[in-house]
Amino acid sequence: MAVDNPDVVDIVSIEPSGNVVLTVSDHLDWLDSIAHQEILQGKINRYLAFVESGEILDRYPDAQGRKVVIRVAMQFEPDVEGLRFLDRAKSALERAGFQFVWHRLNPVSAT
């Protein structure tokens, strides 16, 4: 389960607020920002197809009637172009009725 496997929805959960959250697990760095954006776009498109086709309801009937949030959990901080991409994705997804959020996971510290 990872961002570079476009055919899989990584994580499906329900928040205490009742929203269904589809989480993208993004372990890629942003050294090749364009390639990263293309991979992430493919994954987001898969998530949209998962919802819009009704597959989400076939696999997770509890999603019925709930707001859908697409969340990207990233290992690395996006570069400037990556942030622009994420902002554009957020705008487009919100216009389509979805919520879109992203965050960087806390780095693991050696003990």
Secondary structure, DSSP 8 states (H G I E B T S, - for coil): --TT-TT---EEEE-TTS-EEEEEEE---STTHHHHHHHHHHHHHHHHHHHHTSHHHHH-GGGTT--EEEEEEESS---HHHHHHHHHHHHHHHHTT-EEEEEE-------
